[in-house]
Amino acid sequence: MIPESDDIPRRMDGSEMKPFTGSTKKTWITALVLCVLGFIGFGGLHRFYVGKVGTGILWILTCGLLGIGTVIDLVYILTGGFRCKNGEPLYK
């Protein structure tokens, strides 16, 4: 099969890929509140909120990587560096 010469990016199966143009509408304040809940025993909820299910489970099983991961995530959320699973920033 000869690839098409148009500039539209395509998946392996030939279907057209469309760029993500919208916002995730996941707010940083909600992620912040859920992250802070990690310090009182509800760790990982902020990761589930942004779609990072695998690390959310890890955070639950390890108490937020013994609290260190929760502190790091808290700093990332406050500084705007925390991203959703698809790489989009949290909505302000």
N, CA, C and O of each residue as an XYZ file, in Angstrom:
368
protein
N       0.845     -1.173      0.000
C       0.000      0.000      0.000
C       0.893      1.240      0.000
O       1.794      1.362      0.830
N       0.646      2.132     -0.909
C       1.419      3.359     -1.018
C       0.772      4.423     -0.135
O      -0.434      4.653     -0.224
N       1.574      5.077      0.723
C       0.986      6.106      1.579
C       0.449      7.275      0.757
O       0.984      7.608     -0.300
N      -0.599      7.879      1.256
C      -1.174      9.032      0.590
C      -0.243     10.227      0.735
O       0.515     10.319      1.701
N      -0.303     11.144     -0.229
C       0.630     12.258     -0.231
C       0.103     13.512      0.454
O       0.771     14.546      0.436
N      -1.101     13.443      1.067
C      -1.602     14.646      1.736
C      -0.869     14.875      3.055
O      -0.157     13.993      3.535
N      -1.040     16.025      3.623
C      -0.343     16.378      4.849
C      -1.120     16.023      6.109
O      -0.723     16.423      7.204
N      -2.208     15.288      5.982
C      -3.006     14.898      7.138
C      -2.350     13.700      7.808
O      -2.147     12.671      7.164
N      -2.010     13.817      9.113
C      -1.415     12.666      9.799
C      -2.417     11.526      9.902
O      -3.604     11.747     10.139
N      -1.930     10.316      9.723
C      -2.808      9.142      9.750
C      -2.269      8.107     10.723
O      -1.068      8.019     10.976
N      -3.200      7.326     11.259
C      -2.843      6.209     12.129
C      -2.356      5.048     11.270
O      -2.421      5.103     10.042
N      -1.870      4.006     11.922
C      -1.370      2.827     11.210
C      -2.453      2.184     10.352
O      -2.158      1.621      9.297
N      -3.723      2.265     10.805
C      -4.808      1.653     10.043
C      -5.319      2.553      8.921
O      -6.258      2.181      8.217
N      -4.719      3.728      8.741
C      -5.092      4.627      7.674
C      -6.113      5.678      8.052
O      -6.383      6.588      7.268
N      -6.693      5.566      9.252
C      -7.695      6.552      9.648
C      -7.022      7.878      9.994
O      -5.875      7.917     10.440
N      -7.749      8.938      9.783
C      -7.218     10.282      9.978
C      -7.091     10.623     11.462
O      -7.995     10.347     12.250
N      -5.965     11.222     11.831
C      -5.767     11.699     13.193
C      -6.158     13.166     13.239
O      -5.725     13.954     12.398
N      -6.960     13.530     14.203
C      -7.353     14.921     14.354
C      -6.678     15.478     15.605
O      -6.664     14.820     16.645
N      -6.126     16.671     15.515
C      -5.458     17.244     16.682
C      -6.448     17.592     17.780
O      -7.597     17.947     17.517
N      -5.983     17.484     18.999
C      -6.804     17.870     20.142
C      -6.768     19.383     20.232
O      -5.702     19.965     20.437
N      -7.916     20.029     20.083
C      -7.947     21.485     20.065
C      -8.622     22.083     21.291
O      -8.503     23.284     21.530
N      -9.309     21.293     22.052
C     -10.031     21.824     23.204
C      -9.233     21.718     24.484
O      -8.138     21.156     24.504
N      -9.771     22.246     25.521
C      -9.156     22.171     26.834
C      -9.697     20.942     27.558
O     -10.796     20.469     27.268
N      -8.923     20.440     28.489
C      -9.355     19.272     29.245
C     -10.468     19.619     30.219
O     -11.246     18.755     30.623
N     -10.538     20.885     30.592
C     -11.492     21.371     31.580
C     -11.293     20.699     32.934
O     -12.199     20.696     33.768
N     -10.120     20.135     33.151
C      -9.755     19.642     34.473
C      -9.102     20.815     35.184
O      -8.071     21.314     34.733
N      -9.684     21.258     36.280
C      -9.189     22.463     36.932
C      -8.073     22.161     37.915
O      -8.038     21.102     38.543
N      -7.171     23.110     38.032
C      -6.032     22.925     38.930
C      -6.482     22.961     40.385
O      -5.866     22.312     41.231
N      -7.536     23.700     40.692
C      -7.984     23.795     42.081
C      -8.582     22.471     42.558
O      -8.395     22.078     43.710
N      -9.297     21.790     41.669
C      -9.838     20.473     42.034
C      -8.703     19.481     42.241
O      -8.719     18.704     43.197
N      -7.721     19.504     41.352
C      -6.561     18.627     41.506
C      -5.820     18.941     42.801
O      -5.342     18.029     43.475
N      -5.720     20.210     43.151
C      -5.043     20.617     44.384
C      -5.766     20.080     45.612
O      -5.135     19.537     46.518
N      -7.079     20.230     45.644
C      -7.864     19.742     46.788
C      -7.735     18.227     46.912
O      -7.553     17.707     48.013
N      -7.829     17.520     45.793
C      -7.706     16.060     45.831
C      -6.302     15.636     46.252
O      -6.139     14.627     46.938
N      -5.302     16.388     45.852
C      -3.928     16.079     46.250
C      -3.750     16.270     47.756
O      -3.128     15.439     48.418
N      -4.290     17.358     48.295
C      -4.185     17.621     49.732
C      -4.887     16.527     50.531
O      -4.460     16.198     51.638
N      -5.953     15.967     49.983
C      -6.633     14.850     50.661
C      -5.708     13.646     50.814
O      -5.940     12.781     51.659
N      -4.662     13.596     49.994
C      -3.685     12.518     50.105
C      -2.950     12.517     51.433
O      -2.469     11.474     51.875
N      -2.859     13.669     52.070
C      -2.165     13.758     53.354
C      -3.007     13.238     54.509
O      -2.488     13.021     55.604
N      -4.309     13.034     54.275
C      -5.153     12.493     55.346
C      -5.696     11.104     54.990
O      -6.693     10.653     55.555
N      -5.033     10.441     54.055
C      -5.381      9.059     53.788
C      -6.087      8.764     52.476
O      -6.435      7.612     52.216
N      -6.306      9.766     51.649
C      -6.988      9.536     50.375
C      -6.041      9.793     49.211
O      -6.409     10.468     48.250
N      -4.856      9.274     49.285
C      -3.829      9.527     48.275
C      -4.188      8.971     46.912
O      -4.821      7.922     46.797
N      -3.776      9.686     45.889
C      -3.948      9.233     44.526
C      -5.198      9.727     43.820
O      -5.333      9.535     42.611
N      -6.115     10.357     44.543
C      -7.359     10.790     43.916
C      -7.110     11.819     42.815
O      -7.801     11.817     41.796
N      -6.133     12.690     43.015
C      -5.831     13.695     41.999
C      -5.326     13.052     40.720
O      -5.553     13.584     39.633
N      -4.647     11.921     40.826
C      -4.152     11.224     39.641
C      -5.287     10.542     38.886
O      -5.281     10.523     37.655
N      -6.247      9.988     39.594
C      -7.437      9.444     38.933
C      -8.198     10.562     38.226
O      -8.702     10.370     37.119
N      -8.282     11.720     38.860
C      -9.013     12.863     38.301
C      -8.463     13.278     36.943
O      -9.238     13.621     36.050
N      -7.148     13.254     36.766
C      -6.547     13.677     35.495
C      -6.342     12.515     34.530
O      -5.764     12.702     33.459
N      -6.800     11.328     34.886
C      -6.751     10.194     33.972
C      -5.552      9.287     34.122
O      -5.372      8.374     33.316
N      -4.728      9.509     35.124
C      -3.536      8.680     35.331
C      -3.881      7.544     36.300
O      -3.486      7.556     37.465
N      -4.624      6.573     35.787
C      -5.162      5.502     36.625
C      -4.059      4.620     37.199
O      -4.106      4.258     38.374
N      -3.075      4.274     36.387
C      -1.990      3.394     36.844
C      -1.233      3.972     38.024
O      -1.012      3.286     39.022
N      -0.835      5.230     37.914
C      -0.112      5.834     39.033
C      -1.065      6.174     40.177
O      -0.635      6.277     41.325
N      -2.343      6.348     39.881
C      -3.319      6.531     40.956
C      -3.382      5.294     41.838
O      -3.422      5.399     43.064
N      -3.393      4.133     41.219
C      -3.381      2.877     41.979
C      -2.081      2.749     42.771
O      -2.090      2.339     43.931
N      -0.973      3.101     42.138
C       0.322      3.062     42.823
C       0.322      3.994     44.037
O       0.826      3.628     45.099
N      -0.238      5.191     43.883
C      -0.292      6.151     44.987
C      -1.144      5.598     46.132
O      -0.808      5.797     47.300
N      -2.242      4.906     45.810
C      -3.094      4.324     46.856
C      -2.348      3.225     47.603
O      -2.388      3.161     48.832
N      -1.668      2.361     46.855
C      -0.980      1.215     47.469
C       0.247      1.608     48.272
O       0.638      0.889     49.192
N       0.862      2.739     47.941
C       2.109      3.138     48.612
C       1.956      4.409     49.445
O       2.946      5.007     49.865
N       0.721      4.811     49.677
C       0.445      6.051     50.422
C       1.154      7.241     49.793
O       1.845      7.999     50.474
N       0.976      7.394     48.495
C       1.574      8.525     47.786
C       3.082      8.441     47.723
O       3.780      9.442     47.880
N       3.581      7.230     47.489
C       5.030      6.974     47.505
C       5.628      7.464     48.820
O       6.622      8.190     48.850
N       4.985      7.039     49.903
C       5.363      7.400     51.271
C       5.290      8.902     51.516
O       6.035      9.444     52.333
N       4.405      9.557     50.817
C       4.191     10.987     50.990
C       5.074     11.857     50.108
O       4.745     13.012     49.841
N       6.190     11.308     49.656
C       7.120     12.088     48.834
C       6.497     12.418     47.485
O       6.601     13.552     47.016
N       5.855     11.444     46.859
C       5.207     11.668     45.570
C       4.069     12.670     45.657
O       3.843     13.457     44.738
N       3.356     12.628     46.780
C       2.255     13.574     46.975
C       2.784     14.996     47.115
O       2.197     15.932     46.572
N       3.883     15.165     47.836
C       4.490     16.496     47.980
C       4.970     17.004     46.624
O       4.769     18.173     46.295
N       5.602     16.139     45.837
C       6.086     16.530     44.511
C       4.917     16.926     43.617
O       4.982     17.939     42.919
N       3.846     16.129     43.636
C       2.657     16.465     42.838
C       2.047     17.784     43.294
O       1.594     18.577     42.469
N       2.034     18.023     44.600
C       1.495     19.267     45.135
C       2.271     20.465     44.596
O       1.676     21.473     44.214
N       3.590     20.359     44.566
C       4.421     21.441     44.036
C       4.146     21.634     42.549
O       4.022     22.765     42.079
N       4.052     20.527     41.805
C       3.758     20.625     40.364
C       2.397     21.273     40.107
O       2.263     22.083     39.190
N       1.407     20.929     40.894
C       0.078     21.517     40.719
C       0.126     23.018     41.004
O      -0.441     23.813     40.254
N       0.794     23.398     42.073
C       0.869     24.814     42.442
C       1.665     25.649     41.445
O       1.377     26.830     41.256
N       2.659     25.047     40.811
C       3.490     25.788     39.854
C       2.999     25.669     38.418
O       3.571     26.287     37.520
N       1.953     24.888     38.188
C       1.388     24.753     36.845
C       2.053     23.692     35.991
O       1.808     23.635     34.786
N       2.882     22.858     36.578
C       3.582     21.834     35.808
C       2.874     20.492     35.730
O       3.295     19.617     34.974
N       1.807     20.314     36.496
C       1.086     19.038     36.507
C       0.200     18.956     35.274
O      -0.529     19.901     34.970
N       0.256     17.853     34.573
C      -0.470     17.673     33.309
C      -1.446     16.514     33.396
O      -1.298     15.612     34.221
N      -2.445     16.557     32.530
C      -3.376     15.435     32.387
C      -2.694     14.312     31.619
O      -1.590     14.478     31.101
N      -3.356     13.185     31.552
C      -2.790     12.022     30.870
C      -2.454     12.325     29.414
O      -1.465     11.813     28.888
N      -3.260     13.146     28.763
C      -3.025     13.457     27.360
C      -2.003     14.585     27.161
O      -1.765     15.012     26.032
N      -1.406     15.061     28.245
C      -0.367     16.079     28.159
C      -0.856     17.513     28.241
O      -0.060     18.452     28.223
N      -2.167     17.678     28.331
C      -2.738     19.020     28.416
C      -2.556     19.588     29.813
O      -2.640     18.850     30.794
N      -2.309     20.879     29.918
C      -2.203     21.499     31.261
C      -3.572     21.575     31.928
O      -4.606     21.507     31.263
N      -3.562     21.714     33.237
C      -4.806     21.873     33.972
C      -5.380     23.258     33.714
O      -4.636     24.228     33.572
N      -6.687     23.348     33.655
C      -7.402     24.581     33.349
C      -7.393     25.508     34.558
O      -7.635     25.072     35.684
N      -7.115     26.783     34.325
C      -7.119     27.755     35.429
C      -8.319     28.650     35.324
O      -8.504     29.535     36.159
